Amino acid sequence: MNEGQPVFVRKETPVGRDRIDLLLYFYGSSQFDIVECKGRAQPIIGKHGVTNHFMKAIQQADDYRTKFVEGQCRITGDSARDRKPRIIVIGCSMDSSLSSQQESAIIKKALLASDRAIEYEKGTLLVITWRVLAEKAQADFAADTAVGPDGLLIASRTEINGVARSLLARIVQYVSEHQTKGANLTAQLERLVARNLQGECNRLLHEPDKREIALVSERAQRVLKALEDLQLLQETVMKDPVTAHAALQIADILLYEEDGDLPGGPWVHGATYPLIGLIGKNDKIMDRVTPQLMRILSSDNSEDVIGRASHVARYFPKEVVAAWPNDKVFGLQWTLPNPNELLEQLRQISFLQMGYCLAIHGLADAVSFMNDCAENSVVMDHIATWNVVHAMRDLEALFQSLEEKANSDQANLRAFGKWHARVYEETLKMAEEVKRPPSTK
């Protein structure tokens, strides 16, 4: 699905007497997918093309989706009234002579010839066989997996990074609580990494071998080196667990190109402010992080990464961010569409986040885009829902932030004041609606 980050929730969800096979709720995103799985007893491909089970499976998933859209059930405090979740159908082929490429071709031909053609072309419907899915997963795993000299597989890069990240998070928490004034922080952290390395690997990896432990150690040392280069291994930073963890996020940004993933954790309102605070106090960090964030925003499609990165970029110097659209790769990724065209985009929130980031730095096209979006009721409902879902733990802080922007005298905010006023108004309405019990009709 080209999601840059992992699935946040994977569960079976009852809908009346029916049961959805899988509900995929993507990390940091209000986008979710309804998945219908079919076994060998109901193959979607037969000897002469697709079977009757093919369209029935799609219709079954569509019926589930309709119940969500009509508000008959909710997920994570959110109804899907004005959005159309993607449908994914996974099934078998009873013709073992077909290659995975032939299976995909048969599916594509059948969908393009059906009344589902438009939805298929828009990307809100995906049908795939178990074989194609397995081969794709195997290829993705191979690309993200190291192989030892003896040919045995070891933990994936993402797993290694995750263990190192967990190890360092625990260590900086400890250091912030037990730091000795005037101590050599680099030496202290290196000692703690060595002392706790085996235990953390045992806790998070299945029977880790010495190669995996060495890779976790290497990753942790790279992070410490990045922190040292940026002069973040200082008492003033490490004495506070909030700023200490923000420093680790900065290191993850700098190491993004070689690692390809950003730190996990639920999106909450204000989560990036400590990170912004550290960057803004140090020109060296700003100089290193600015081009790296542009590359991340040019290559990653995950709403979580786009949201966090674009929020940080709002506080960069105007001349820096205003020049980003001139970069060929960035410009191709973030050509802002007409709001009516945006309704057909799967990445509505991402375009709104980037549009806001560019508008706040004064780009005329982005300012017009945000003001036009303010007049589109469906776009406004979508952003209001997203706001409420991702600030559920602290709605008052969200409302205060939105109200301040709506009433601000700052010239860059007044330029698209229509947007701020509508977002504040619609988010208040949406918060009240989400608090109501779901429909029982």
ZAMARGU-4260 file (C-alpha; in steps of 0.2 Angstrom, whole numbers, plus 5000, padded with zeros to 4 digits):
<rodrens>
0) 5000/5000/5000 | 5016/5011/5000 | 5013/5016/5018 | 5029/5023/5025 | 5025/5018/5043
5) 5017/5002/5051 | 4999/4997/5055 | 4994/5004/5072 | 4979/4993/5075 | 4975/4976/5067
10) 4960/4967/5074 | 4943/4959/5070 | 4929/4971/5072 | 4911/4965/5074 | 4898/4974/5063
15) 4881/4968/5069 | 4881/4949/5067 | 4894/4951/5054 | 4913/4951/5057 | 4926/4960/5047
20) 4941/4949/5044 | 4954/4963/5047 | 4953/4982/5050 | 4970/4990/5047 | 4971/5007/5055
25) 4987/5016/5049 | 4999/5023/5062 | 4996/5042/5065 | 4983/5042/5052 | 4964/5043/5051
30) 4964/5032/5036 | 4959/5014/5038 | 4957/4999/5027 | 4943/4985/5028 | 4951/4969/5023
35) 4940/4953/5017 | 4950/4937/5016 | 4945/4922/5006 | 4952/4904/5008 | 4953/4890/4995
40) 4935/4885/4997 | 4930/4902/4989 | 4944/4905/4976 | 4943/4922/4967 | 4952/4916/4952
45) 4946/4900/4943 | 4951/4890/4927 | 4943/4903/4916 | 4946/4920/4924 | 4938/4927/4940
50) 4925/4917/4949 | 4908/4922/4957 | 4917/4924/4973 | 4928/4938/4966 | 4914/4951/4965
55) 4904/4944/4980 | 4920/4947/4991 | 4921/4965/4985 | 4903/4967/4989 | 4904/4960/5006
60) 4918/4972/5011 | 4908/4986/5003 | 4893/4982/5014 | 4904/4983/5029 | 4911/5000/5023
65) 4894/5007/5021 | 4890/5003/5039 | 4905/5013/5044 | 4901/5027/5032 | 4883/5028/5039
70) 4889/5029/5056 | 4882/5013/5062 | 4899/5009/5071 | 4915/5018/5076 | 4933/5015/5077
75) 4945/5024/5089 | 4932/5037/5093 | 4930/5041/5075 | 4915/5039/5063 | 4919/5037/5045
80) 4904/5047/5039 | 4913/5058/5026 | 4927/5047/5021 | 4928/5031/5011 | 4940/5018/5018
85) 4949/5008/5006 | 4943/4990/5002 | 4956/4976/5001 | 4951/4958/4996 | 4964/4944/4997
90) 4960/4927/4989 | 4966/4912/4981 | 4968/4906/4963 | 4963/4888/4959 | 4974/4888/4944
95) 4991/4883/4950 | 4999/4885/4932 | 4997/4904/4933 | 5011/4915/4938 | 5009/4929/4951
100) 5010/4942/4936 | 4996/4932/4927 | 4985/4932/4942 | 4988/4951/4944 | 4984/4954/4926
105) 4967/4943/4927 | 4962/4954/4942 | 4966/4970/4934 | 4957/4965/4918 | 4941/4960/4928
110) 4941/4976/4938 | 4943/4988/4923 | 4929/4979/4914 | 4917/4980/4930 | 4907/4994/4938
115) 4921/4995/4951 | 4934/5002/4938 | 4934/5020/4944 | 4936/5015/4962 | 4950/5003/4957
120) 4959/5016/4947 | 4957/5029/4961 | 4966/5016/4973 | 4952/5014/4985 | 4950/4996/4980
125) 4963/4983/4980 | 4961/4965/4975 | 4976/4953/4977 | 4980/4935/4978 | 4989/4927/4993
130) 5003/4922/4982 | 5006/4940/4976 | 5005/4946/4993 | 5017/4933/5000 | 5030/4937/4986
135) 5029/4955/4989 | 5031/4952/5008 | 5046/4941/5004 | 5054/4954/4993 | 5051/4968/5006
140) 5058/4957/5020 | 5073/4953/5010 | 5076/4971/5006 | 5075/4975/5025 | 5085/4960/5032
145) 5103/4957/5035 | 5111/4940/5031 | 5126/4934/5041 | 5141/4926/5034 | 5134/4909/5037
150) 5118/4913/5026 | 5107/4914/5041 | 5094/4928/5042 | 5095/4940/5057 | 5083/4954/5063
155) 5077/4967/5051 | 5084/4984/5050 | 5068/4991/5057 | 5069/4979/5072 | 5087/4983/5075
160) 5083/5002/5075 | 5068/4999/5087 | 5078/4989/5100 | 5092/5003/5099 | 5078/5016/5101
165) 5070/5008/5116 | 5087/5005/5124 | 5092/5024/5122 | 5075/5030/5128 | 5077/5020/5144
170) 5095/5026/5146 | 5091/5045/5144 | 5077/5043/5156 | 5088/5036/5169 | 5102/5049/5165
175) 5089/5063/5167 | 5084/5056/5184 | 5102/5052/5191 | 5114/5063/5182 | 5129/5068/5191
180) 5133/5086/5189 | 5149/5089/5178 | 5149/5071/5173 | 5155/5066/5155 | 5138/5062/5147
185) 5146/5053/5132 | 5156/5041/5143 | 5141/5039/5154 | 5129/5035/5140 | 5141/5023/5132
190) 5144/5013/5148 | 5125/5012/5150 | 5123/5006/5133 | 5136/4992/5135 | 5128/4987/5152
195) 5110/4986/5146 | 5113/4980/5128 | 5111/4962/5131 | 5096/4964/5142 | 5086/4975/5130
200) 5090/4963/5115 | 5084/4948/5126 | 5068/4958/5130 | 5064/4963/5112 | 5072/4951/5100
205) 5068/4932/5100 | 5084/4923/5105 | 5096/4936/5099 | 5113/4931/5092 | 5129/4940/5094
210) 5127/4948/5076 | 5110/4956/5081 | 5117/4962/5097 | 5132/4970/5088 | 5120/4979/5076
215) 5110/4986/5090 | 5126/4992/5098 | 5131/5000/5081 | 5115/5009/5079 | 5115/5016/5097
220) 5133/5022/5094 | 5128/5031/5078 | 5114/5040/5087 | 5126/5045/5101 | 5138/5051/5088
225) 5125/5061/5080 | 5120/5069/5097 | 5138/5073/5101 | 5141/5081/5084 | 5126/5092/5087
230) 5132/5096/5104 | 5116/5089/5112 | 5125/5078/5125 | 5124/5092/5137 | 5118/5093/5155
235) 5105/5106/5151 | 5097/5094/5138 | 5099/5078/5147 | 5093/5083/5164 | 5075/5084/5157
240) 5067/5068/5150 | 5056/5078/5138 | 5071/5087/5129 | 5082/5072/5130 | 5069/5062/5120
245) 5067/5077/5108 | 5086/5075/5105 | 5084/5057/5101 | 5071/5062/5088 | 5083/5074/5080
250) 5096/5060/5079 | 5083/5049/5070 | 5079/5063/5058 | 5098/5065/5054 | 5099/5046/5051
255) 5083/5044/5041 | 5091/5041/5024 | 5101/5026/5030 | 5087/5019/5041 | 5071/5024/5033
260) 5060/5025/5048 | 5056/5038/5061 | 5052/5035/5080 | 5035/5027/5084 | 5023/5034/5097
265) 5005/5040/5095 | 5002/5057/5088 | 4996/5069/5102 | 4994/5088/5101 | 5010/5097/5104
270) 5021/5081/5102 | 5034/5090/5092 | 5036/5106/5102 | 5050/5100/5112 | 5059/5095/5096
275) 5056/5112/5088 | 5062/5121/5104 | 5079/5112/5103 | 5081/5115/5084 | 5077/5134/5086
280) 5090/5136/5099 | 5105/5130/5089 | 5109/5136/5071 | 5120/5120/5069 | 5105/5109/5071
285) 5094/5120/5060 | 5107/5119/5046 | 5108/5100/5047 | 5089/5096/5050 | 5082/5108/5037
290) 5088/5099/5021 | 5085/5082/5028 | 5067/5086/5032 | 5064/5092/5014 | 5071/5075/5008
295) 5060/5066/5020 | 5044/5075/5014 | 5049/5072/4996 | 5050/5053/4999 | 5039/5047/5013
300) 5020/5045/5010 | 5015/5041/5028 | 5003/5054/5036 | 5012/5052/5053 | 5029/5057/5045
305) 5022/5070/5035 | 5012/5078/5049 | 5027/5078/5061 | 5040/5084/5048 | 5029/5098/5041
310) 5024/5104/5059 | 5043/5105/5063 | 5046/5114/5046 | 5033/5128/5050 | 5045/5135/5063
315) 5060/5135/5050 | 5066/5152/5043 | 5054/5158/5029 | 5067/5159/5015 | 5072/5141/5018
320) 5055/5133/5017 | 5049/5145/5003 | 5063/5138/4992 | 5058/5120/4994 | 5045/5120/4980
325) 5058/5125/4968 | 5067/5108/4971 | 5061/5096/4957 | 5057/5081/4968 | 5049/5091/4982
330) 5039/5100/4969 | 5032/5084/4961 | 5027/5077/4977 | 5018/5093/4983 | 5009/5101/4969
335) 4993/5107/4978 | 4977/5102/4969 | 4961/5111/4967 | 4951/5107/4983 | 4937/5098/4973
340) 4951/5086/4966 | 4958/5084/4984 | 4942/5075/4988 | 4947/5061/4976 | 4964/5060/4985
345) 4968/5046/4998 | 4980/5059/5006 | 4969/5073/5010 | 4976/5076/5027 | 4994/5076/5020
350) 4990/5089/5007 | 4982/5100/5020 | 4997/5098/5032 | 5009/5103/5018 | 4998/5116/5012
355) 4998/5124/5029 | 5016/5123/5031 | 5020/5132/5014 | 5006/5145/5017 | 5012/5150/5034
360) 5029/5154/5025 | 5019/5165/5013 | 5019/5155/4997 | 5004/5163/4987 | 4998/5147/4979
365) 4998/5138/4996 | 4988/5153/5004 | 4975/5152/4990 | 4974/5133/4992 | 4970/5134/5011
370) 4957/5148/5009 | 4949/5138/4995 | 4949/5123/5006 | 4940/5133/5020 | 4925/5134/5008
375) 4924/5116/5005 | 4913/5107/5018 | 4919/5090/5015 | 4937/5095/5017 | 4933/5104/5033
380) 4924/5090/5040 | 4938/5078/5037 | 4951/5090/5045 | 4940/5093/5060 | 4938/5074/5062
385) 4957/5071/5061 | 4960/5085/5073 | 4948/5078/5086 | 4954/5060/5084 | 4973/5065/5086
390) 4970/5077/5101 | 4957/5067/5110 | 4968/5067/5126 | 4970/5085/5127 | 4956/5094/5117
395) 4956/5110/5127 | 4974/5113/5122 | 4969/5110/5104 | 4955/5122/5105 | 4966/5135/5113
400) 4978/5133/5099 | 4965/5135/5086 | 4957/5150/5094 | 4973/5159/5095 | 4977/5156/5077
405) 4959/5161/5072 | 4961/5178/5081 | 4979/5181/5078 | 4986/5198/5071 | 5001/5190/5063
410) 5001/5195/5045 | 5006/5177/5039 | 4991/5169/5048 | 4979/5183/5043 | 4983/5179/5025
415) 4973/5163/5026 | 4962/5168/5041 | 4947/5161/5033 | 4955/5144/5035 | 4959/5146/5054
420) 4941/5153/5058 | 4933/5138/5049 | 4944/5125/5057 | 4941/5132/5074 | 4922/5132/5071
425) 4921/5115/5063 | 4933/5106/5076 | 4922/5112/5090 | 4906/5105/5081 | 4915/5088/5078
430) 4921/5086/5096 | 4903/5087/5102 | 4898/5075/5088 | 4911/5062/5092 | 4906/5063/5111
435) 4888/5057/5106 | 4884/5038/5106 | 4884/5030/5089 | 4868/5028/5080 | 4857/5013/5084
440) 4847/5013/5068
</rodrens>
